[in-house]
Amino acid sequence: MQTRRILLSRTVNTRDLGGYPTNDGQITAFGKIIRSDLPQAFSHEDLALLKNLGITAALDFRSKPETERVPSAFEQASDFNYFHCPFAFGNRNPSSKAEVPLLYAEMLADFPAIKHILGIIARQKGSVFIHCYVGKDRTGVVAALLLLIAGTETSDILADYQISYTYLRFRIRELLHEHPELPDFTGRSDMAYMEKTLDNFYKTYGNVRDYLQKVGLQSEEISALRNKLL
């Protein structure tokens, strides 16, 4: 059954990038790229579901201190290939709403990290699970980039981004209750953040193909990504 939201026992923000129309009349494929918050453990049912989805590899975008503090369940799961793919930039919490798109721009400008991430995804024969901690910022940037590569329309990229807060809202409200010193925009995935990010992306790089050339991705890797996504 093709479904966007995927219910694992220890995550709340796990979902499929399938089902979005593209500007050339195609549809992004279900069961190829799964985005998520951090899975800290897997039940037997979780493992069966992931295998049924065809997941063979997981990419973890968190920094080394984060992974040492709370390992990903994939790191200990022998049935999957686990790749630690940290960003060199953008791993800090924003000090204001205006800083969120700037952090995303830093991630997109981290060409070595982006090249490493997209290269791994392109080489995987099976489906891929991508995650950071809450699955909103670093995962959100990579998911948006993948949808851009697929040719997904801007409105659907924005819709995919902003739903994170809906799934995370109870955890975020609990966090803000426990830490009232945190700014009130903590954990939000407002559409304006990603809309500004995409505006900056086009102003800086022109289009996604020019961007991928700057990153250093080969044409066969770009084709492999599109084939996986579509």
MARDOFI-481896 format. One record per atom (N, C-alpha, C): residue in three letters; x, y, z. Coordinates in steps of 0.02 Angstrom, whole numbers, padded with zeros to 5 digits, always signed. Layout:
% MARDOFI-481896
ALAXYZ;...
% end
This chain:
% MARDOFI-481896
MET+00042-00059+00000;MET+00000+00000+00000;MET+00044+00062+00000;GLN+00029+00109-00043;GLN+00067+00171-00047;GLN+00040+00220+00005;THR+00082+00239+00051;THR+00062+00285+00104;THR+00119+00333+00119;ARG+00103+00394+00135;ARG+00157+00443+00147;ARG+00183+00438+00218;ARG+00140+00438+00267;ARG+00164+00435+00336;ARG+00177+00362+00356;ILE+00235+00351+00388;ILE+00256+00285+00408;ILE+00261+00282+00483;LEU+00226+00235+00513;LEU+00221+00232+00586;LEU+00272+00182+00614;LEU+00326+00208+00642;LEU+00375+00169+00678;LEU+00363+00179+00753;SER+00387+00133+00793;SER+00371+00135+00865;SER+00405+00191+00902;ARG+00463+00216+00877;ARG+00501+00266+00915;ARG+00512+00331+00876;THR+00476+00341+00822;THR+00481+00404+00786;THR+00412+00433+00776;VAL+00408+00499+00761;VAL+00344+00531+00749;VAL+00343+00569+00682;ASN+00401+00576+00651;ASN+00406+00619+00591;ASN+00435+00580+00533;THR+00413+00518+00525;THR+00438+00474+00472;THR+00388+00473+00414;ARG+00412+00490+00355;ARG+00367+00492+00298;ARG+00404+00483+00231;ASP+00365+00465+00181;ASP+00389+00448+00115;ASP+00390+00510+00070;LEU+00440+00514+00027;LEU+00442+00568-00021;LEU+00405+00552-00086;GLY+00367+00498-00086;GLY+00330+00479-00146;GLY+00264+00516-00152;GLY+00238+00516-00214;GLY+00171+00542-00227;GLY+00166+00615-00247;TYR+00223+00648-00257;TYR+00220+00719-00276;TYR+00227+00725-00353;PRO+00183+00765-00384;PRO+00188+00775-00457;PRO+00249+00816-00474;THR+00276+00804-00534;THR+00334+00841-00557;THR+00315+00884-00617;ASN+00359+00929-00634;ASN+00343+00977-00688;ASN+00346+00946-00757;ASP+00367+00882-00763;ASP+00365+00848-00828;ASP+00312+00793-00831;GLY+00264+00797-00784;GLY+00208+00751-00785;GLY+00218+00684-00751;GLN+00272+00676-00715;GLN+00284+00614-00679;GLN+00263+00621-00606;ILE+00274+00568-00568;ILE+00258+00567-00497;ILE+00318+00539-00459;THR+00337+00570-00404;THR+00391+00542-00364;THR+00370+00474-00337;ALA+00417+00427-00337;ALA+00402+00358-00321;ALA+00396+00347-00246;PHE+00348+00307-00226;PHE+00342+00286-00157;PHE+00393+00231-00142;GLY+00413+00228-00079;GLY+00456+00174-00056;GLY+00528+00178-00080;LYS+00551+00238-00098;LYS+00620+00246-00120;LYS+00662+00288-00072;ILE+00634+00344-00050;ILE+00668+00388-00002;ILE+00620+00400+00057;ILE+00642+00382+00116;ILE+00603+00393+00177;ILE+00641+00443+00220;ARG+00607+00496+00241;ARG+00637+00547+00285;ARG+00609+00540+00355;SER+00649+00558+00405;SER+00626+00543+00473;SER+00666+00581+00526;ASP+00636+00581+00586;ASP+00674+00599+00646;ASP+00715+00538+00668;LEU+00752+00545+00721;LEU+00799+00494+00744;LEU+00764+00431+00769;PRO+00778+00373+00739;PRO+00755+00310+00769;PRO+00806+00286+00821;GLN+00787+00287+00884;GLN+00834+00266+00936;GLN+00834+00191+00948;ALA+00780+00158+00927;ALA+00776+00085+00934;ALA+00723+00060+00885;PHE+00727-00004+00869;PHE+00679-00035+00824;PHE+00645-00094+00859;SER+00579-00098+00851;SER+00543-00158+00871;SER+00548-00209+00814;HIS+00526-00270+00827;HIS+00525-00321+00774;HIS+00479-00299+00717;GLU+00424-00266+00736;GLU+00377-00241+00685;GLU+00409-00186+00643;ASP+00449-00142+00675;ASP+00483-00090+00638;ASP+00530-00120+00586;LEU+00569-00169+00606;LEU+00617-00200+00561;LEU+00582-00233+00503;ALA+00526-00266+00517;ALA+00489-00298+00464;ALA+00461-00247+00415;LEU+00438-00190+00440;LEU+00410-00138+00398;LEU+00465-00107+00355;LEU+00523-00094+00384;LEU+00578-00064+00346;LEU+00602-00111+00291;LYS+00606-00175+00306;LYS+00626-00224+00256;LYS+00574-00229+00201;ASN+00510-00226+00220;ASN+00456-00229+00171;ASN+00458-00169+00124;LEU+00481-00112+00150;LEU+00489-00052+00109;LEU+00549-00055+00063;GLY+00592-00104+00074;GLY+00651-00111+00032;GLY+00710-00069+00055;ILE+00708-00045+00118;ILE+00763-00005+00144;ILE+00826-00047+00150;THR+00880-00023+00120;THR+00945-00057+00126;THR+00998-00013+00158;ALA+00985+00053+00160;ALA+01036+00099+00186;ALA+01004+00156+00223;ALA+01041+00183+00272;ALA+01018+00240+00311;ALA+01074+00292+00314;LEU+01055+00355+00305;LEU+01103+00411+00310;LEU+01084+00454+00369;ASP+01133+00466+00413;ASP+01124+00504+00474;ASP+01162+00570+00466;PHE+01125+00626+00467;PHE+01155+00692+00454;PHE+01179+00728+00517;ARG+01174+00697+00575;ARG+01192+00731+00636;ARG+01268+00736+00644;SER+01289+00781+00687;SER+01360+00790+00700;SER+01387+00731+00741;LYS+01453+00724+00743;LYS+01483+00670+00780;LYS+01464+00670+00854;PRO+01466+00728+00889;PRO+01445+00728+00960;PRO+01373+00704+00969;GLU+01329+00721+00921;GLU+01260+00699+00927;GLU+01254+00623+00920;THR+01290+00595+00873;THR+01286+00523+00863;THR+01318+00485+00921;GLU+01369+00514+00951;GLU+01400+00482+01009;GLU+01353+00485+01070;ARG+01316+00539+01076;ARG+01271+00547+01133;ARG+01210+00501+01126;VAL+01181+00499+01067;VAL+01122+00456+01055;VAL+01132+00423+00987;PRO+01154+00360+00986;PRO+01166+00326+00922;PRO+01100+00314+00884;SER+01106+00309+00819;SER+01050+00289+00777;SER+01040+00214+00782;ALA+00978+00192+00783;ALA+00964+00120+00785;ALA+00993+00084+00724;PHE+01000+00119+00669;PHE+01027+00089+00609;PHE+01100+00069+00617;GLU+01135+00105+00661;GLU+01206+00092+00671;GLU+01218+00021+00698;GLN+01169-00004+00736;GLN+01175-00070+00767;GLN+01134-00123+00730;ALA+01100-00104+00677;ALA+01057-00151+00641;ALA+01096-00180+00582;SER+01112-00244+00586;SER+01156-00276+00537;SER+01125-00283+00468;ASP+01059-00277+00464;ASP+01025-00286+00399;ASP+01028-00224+00355;PHE+01057-00169+00380;PHE+01058-00106+00342;PHE+01129-00078+00341;ASN+01145-00043+00287;ASN+01208-00006+00284;ASN+01196+00063+00315;TYR+01238+00080+00363;TYR+01232+00144+00398;TYR+01288+00190+00377;PHE+01269+00252+00357;PHE+01317+00302+00336;PHE+01310+00365+00379;HIS+01365+00384+00411;HIS+01365+00447+00448;HIS+01386+00502+00401;CYS+01341+00550+00388;CYS+01353+00602+00338;CYS+01341+00671+00368;PRO+01385+00693+00413;PRO+01373+00757+00446;PRO+01386+00817+00401;PHE+01352+00871+00415;PHE+01366+00935+00383;PHE+01421+00971+00422;ALA+01463+01006+00387;ALA+01515+01045+00420;ALA+01485+01110+00448;PHE+01430+01132+00418;PHE+01400+01196+00438;PHE+01325+01185+00451;GLY+01295+01233+00487;GLY+01223+01232+00497;GLY+01199+01186+00553;ASN+01245+01164+00597;ASN+01226+01119+00651;ASN+01205+01155+00715;ARG+01201+01220+00712;ARG+01184+01257+00773;ARG+01110+01277+00772;ASN+01085+01295+00831;ASN+01016+01319+00835;ASN+01013+01392+00814;PRO+00962+01411+00775;PRO+00957+01481+00753;PRO+00940+01527+00811;SER+00967+01588+00808;SER+00953+01637+00861;SER+00891+01679+00846;SER+00866+01674+00785;SER+00806+01711+00765;SER+00773+01675+00707;LYS+00711+01694+00692;LYS+00677+01665+00635;LYS+00714+01680+00570;ALA+00741+01741+00565;ALA+00776+01761+00504;ALA+00838+01719+00491;GLU+00865+01689+00544;GLU+00927+01651+00536;GLU+00914+01581+00508;VAL+00853+01556+00511;VAL+00839+01488+00489;VAL+00857+01479+00415;PRO+00832+01521+00369;PRO+00852+01512+00299;PRO+00928+01520+00288;LEU+00960+01560+00329;LEU+01033+01569+00323;LEU+01069+01504+00342;LEU+01044+01469+00392;LEU+01072+01404+00411;LEU+01063+01354+00354;TYR+01004+01355+00324;TYR+00990+01309+00269;TYR+01036+01325+00209;ALA+01048+01389+00198;ALA+01094+01408+00144;ALA+01165+01383+00157;GLU+01185+01383+00221;GLU+01251+01358+00239;GLU+01256+01283+00223;MET+01203+01247+00238;MET+01203+01175+00223;MET+01208+01163+00148;LEU+01169+01200+00109;LEU+01170+01192+00036;LEU+01237+01212+00006;ALA+01273+01258+00039;ALA+01339+01279+00016;ALA+01394+01233+00040;ASP+01377+01183+00081;ASP+01426+01134+00104;ASP+01433+01080+00049;PHE+01466+01098-00006;PHE+01469+01054-00064;PHE+01498+00985-00050;PRO+01551+00978-00010;PRO+01577+00911+00004;PRO+01525+00866+00038;ALA+01488+00894+00086;ALA+01437+00854+00120;ALA+01381+00835+00072;ILE+01358+00883+00032;ILE+01304+00870-00015;ILE+01325+00818-00066;LYS+01386+00825-00092;LYS+01411+00777-00141;LYS+01414+00707-00111;HIS+01438+00702-00050;HIS+01443+00638-00015;HIS+01374+00607-00006;ILE+01326+00647+00017;ILE+01259+00623+00030;ILE+01225+00600-00034;LEU+01225+00642-00085;LEU+01190+00624-00147;LEU+01225+00566-00183;GLY+01291+00563-00178;GLY+01326+00507-00208;GLY+01308+00441-00177;ILE+01302+00440-00111;ILE+01281+00378-00077;ILE+01211+00358-00099;ILE+01165+00405-00098;ILE+01096+00390-00117;ILE+01093+00364-00189;ALA+01131+00395-00234;ALA+01130+00374-00304;ALA+01156+00303-00313;ARG+01202+00282-00270;ARG+01233+00216-00279;ARG+01193+00159-00247;GLN+01144+00175-00207;GLN+01106+00123-00172;GLN+01057+00089-00219;LYS+01059+00023-00221;LYS+01012-00015-00262;LYS+00943-00018-00229;GLY+00943-00017-00163;GLY+00880-00020-00127;GLY+00856+00049-00107;SER+00806+00051-00063;SER+00777+00114-00039;SER+00820+00142+00017;VAL+00813+00207+00029;VAL+00857+00243+00074;VAL+00817+00279+00128;PHE+00841+00276+00189;PHE+00811+00309+00247;PHE+00858+00366+00267;ILE+00833+00427+00268;ILE+00875+00484+00288;ILE+00847+00515+00352;HIS+00892+00535+00397;HIS+00868+00564+00460;HIS+00922+00607+00492;CYS+00900+00652+00536;CYS+00945+00688+00581;CYS+00918+00677+00651;TYR+00904+00730+00690;TYR+00876+00719+00757;TYR+00800+00724+00757;VAL+00774+00781+00735;VAL+00700+00786+00732;VAL+00674+00779+00661;GLY+00719+00776+00612;GLY+00698+00765+00543;GLY+00668+00826+00510;LYS+00689+00886+00533;LYS+00658+00947+00508;LYS+00706+00992+00470;ASP+00765+01004+00496;ASP+00811+01052+00466;ASP+00860+01019+00417;ARG+00908+00982+00442;ARG+00956+00949+00398;ARG+00922+00900+00351;THR+00877+00860+00379;THR+00839+00814+00337;THR+00793+00852+00290;GLY+00765+00907+00315;GLY+00721+00948+00273;GLY+00757+00978+00214;VAL+00819+01000+00223;VAL+00858+01028+00169;VAL+00873+00975+00116;VAL+00895+00917+00139;VAL+00911+00863+00092;VAL+00848+00839+00055;ALA+00793+00834+00091;ALA+00730+00813+00060;ALA+00708+00863+00007;ALA+00714+00928+00023;ALA+00696+00979-00026;ALA+00740+00975-00087;LEU+00804+00963-00077;LEU+00850+00958-00133;LEU+00833+00898-00177;LEU+00817+00842-00146;LEU+00798+00782-00184;LEU+00734+00795-00225;LEU+00686+00830-00195;LEU+00625+00845-00232;LEU+00639+00894-00289;LEU+00686+00940-00278;LEU+00707+00985-00333;LEU+00737+00945-00390;ILE+00778+00896-00374;ILE+00809+00854-00425;ILE+00756+00816-00464;ALA+00704+00794-00429;ALA+00650+00758-00461;ALA+00607+00803-00505;GLY+00611+00868-00494;GLY+00570+00915-00532;GLY+00503+00929-00499;THR+00500+00920-00434;THR+00438+00933-00397;THR+00424+01008-00394;GLU+00361+01027-00397;GLU+00343+01097-00395;GLU+00356+01126-00325;THR+00369+01191-00324;THR+00387+01226-00262;THR+00333+01217-00208;SER+00270+01221-00226;SER+00217+01216-00177;SER+00219+01149-00140;ASP+00235+01095-00176;ASP+00239+01030-00144;ASP+00301+01023-00101;ILE+00356+01055-00121;ILE+00416+01055-00079;ILE+00401+01091-00013;LEU+00366+01147-00018;LEU+00347+01185+00042;LEU+00300+01145+00086;ALA+00252+01110+00055;ALA+00204+01070+00093;ALA+00239+01014+00129;ASP+00287+00981+00095;ASP+00324+00926+00126;ASP+00365+00951+00185;TYR+00393+01010+00179;TYR+00435+01038+00232;TYR+00393+01056+00294;GLN+00339+01092+00283;GLN+00305+01122+00341;GLN+00266+01073+00383;ILE+00253+01012+00357;ILE+00214+00965+00396;ILE+00253+00937+00456;SER+00319+00947+00457;SER+00359+00921+00513;SER+00332+00946+00580;TYR+00317+01010+00584;TYR+00294+01037+00648;TYR+00229+01004+00671;THR+00186+00987+00624;THR+00123+00954+00642;THR+00137+00888+00678;TYR+00184+00850+00654;TYR+00200+00786+00684;TYR+00242+00793+00748;LEU+00281+00846+00751;LEU+00327+00856+00808;LEU+00297+00899+00863;ARG+00239+00928+00853;ARG+00215+00982+00896;ARG+00209+00962+00970;PHE+00189+00901+00985;PHE+00182+00882+01055;PHE+00251+00879+01090;ARG+00300+00852+01055;ARG+00367+00850+01084;ARG+00395+00921+01092;ILE+00381+00963+01044;ILE+00407+01032+01047;ILE+00373+01071+01104;ARG+00308+01062+01111;ARG+00273+01096+01166;ARG+00298+01073+01233;GLU+00313+01009+01239;GLU+00341+00983+01302;GLU+00410+01013+01314;LEU+00451+01018+01261;LEU+00517+01047+01267;LEU+00513+01120+01289;LEU+00468+01159+01260;LEU+00461+01229+01278;LEU+00434+01238+01349;HIS+00393+01191+01370;HIS+00368+01193+01439;HIS+00424+01180+01489;GLU+00469+01133+01471;GLU+00524+01116+01516;GLU+00580+01168+01513;HIS+00584+01204+01456;HIS+00637+01253+01447;HIS+00606+01318+01422;PRO+00575+01356+01466;PRO+00541+01418+01445;PRO+00589+01472+01419;GLU+00654+01462+01430;GLU+00703+01510+01405;GLU+00713+01505+01329;LEU+00690+01450+01299;LEU+00698+01441+01227;LEU+00651+01488+01189;PRO+00672+01512+01130;PRO+00628+01556+01091;PRO+00565+01520+01068;ASP+00512+01557+01058;ASP+00447+01526+01043;ASP+00444+01495+00973;PHE+00493+01510+00930;PHE+00493+01480+00863;PHE+00531+01413+00861;THR+00556+01392+00918;THR+00594+01329+00922;THR+00553+01271+00892;GLY+00583+01234+00848;GLY+00551+01174+00821;GLY+00501+01185+00765;ARG+00490+01247+00747;ARG+00439+01260+00696;ARG+00468+01249+00625;SER+00424+01228+00581;SER+00443+01219+00510;SER+00397+01262+00467;ASP+00398+01326+00480;ASP+00354+01373+00444;ASP+00372+01375+00370;MET+00322+01380+00329;MET+00332+01381+00256;MET+00381+01435+00235;ALA+00378+01492+00269;ALA+00420+01549+00250;ALA+00494+01532+00252;TYR+00514+01488+00298;TYR+00585+01469+00303;TYR+00609+01436+00239;MET+00571+01387+00215;MET+00592+01351+00156;MET+00580+01392+00093;GLU+00528+01434+00093;GLU+00515+01476+00035;GLU+00574+01525+00024;LYS+00598+01554+00079;LYS+00656+01599+00075;LYS+00718+01560+00054;THR+00725+01499+00078;THR+00782+01458+00060;THR+00783+01444-00015;LEU+00725+01428-00043;LEU+00721+01413-00114;LEU+00733+01477-00155;ASP+00707+01534-00132;ASP+00720+01597-00166;ASP+00795+01611-00169;ASN+00828+01601-00112;ASN+00901+01612-00109;ASN+00938+01562-00154;PHE+00913+01501-00155;PHE+00944+01448-00196;PHE+00945+01468-00270;TYR+00887+01490-00295;TYR+00883+01508-00366;TYR+00923+01571-00381;LYS+00925+01619-00335;LYS+00965+01679-00345;LYS+01040+01663-00346;THR+01059+01615-00305;THR+01131+01599-00298;THR+01155+01552-00353;TYR+01115+01501-00369;TYR+01139+01447-00413;TYR+01103+01445-00481;GLY+01049+01480-00489;GLY+01013+01480-00552;GLY+00962+01425-00558;ASN+00985+01363-00559;ASN+00939+01305-00562;ASN+00974+01245-00531;VAL+00937+01191-00522;VAL+00963+01134-00485;VAL+01019+01099-00524;ARG+01015+01097-00590;ARG+01068+01064-00628;ARG+01134+01102-00623;ASP+01131+01168-00626;ASP+01192+01208-00617;ASP+01220+01199-00547;TYR+01176+01194-00498;TYR+01197+01183-00429;TYR+01234+01116-00423;LEU+01205+01064-00451;LEU+01235+00997-00446;LEU+01303+00995-00481;GLN+01311+01033-00534;GLN+01377+01037-00566;GLN+01428+01071-00521;LYS+01407+01124-00485;LYS+01451+01157-00437;LYS+01470+01110-00380;VAL+01422+01069-00360;VAL+01434+01020-00307;VAL+01486+00969-00330;GLY+01487+00954-00395;GLY+01534+00906-00422;GLY+01504+00839-00437;LEU+01438+00835-00440;LEU+01404+00772-00455;LEU+01411+00757-00529;GLN+01423+00694-00546;GLN+01430+00673-00615;GLN+01361+00663-00647;SER+01356+00667-00712;SER+01292+00661-00746;SER+01259+00594-00733;GLU+01300+00541-00729;GLU+01271+00475-00716;GLU+01242+00470-00645;GLU+01272+00507-00598;GLU+01245+00508-00530;GLU+01179+00546-00528;ILE+01175+00601-00565;ILE+01112+00639-00569;ILE+01057+00597-00599;SER+01074+00560-00653;SER+01025+00516-00685;SER+01004+00461-00637;ALA+01050+00434-00598;ALA+01033+00381-00551;ALA+00986+00408-00496;LEU+00998+00469-00474;LEU+00955+00500-00424;LEU+00884+00509-00452;ARG+00879+00535-00512;ARG+00813+00546-00542;ARG+00777+00479-00553;ASN+00814+00429-00574;ASN+00783+00363-00584;ASN+00758+00334-00518;LYS+00795+00346-00465;LYS+00772+00321-00400;LYS+00711+00361-00376;LEU+00712+00426-00384;LEU+00659+00468-00359;LEU+00594+00460-00399;LEU+00600+00443-00464;LEU+00541+00438-00507;LEU+00524+00366-00523;
% end
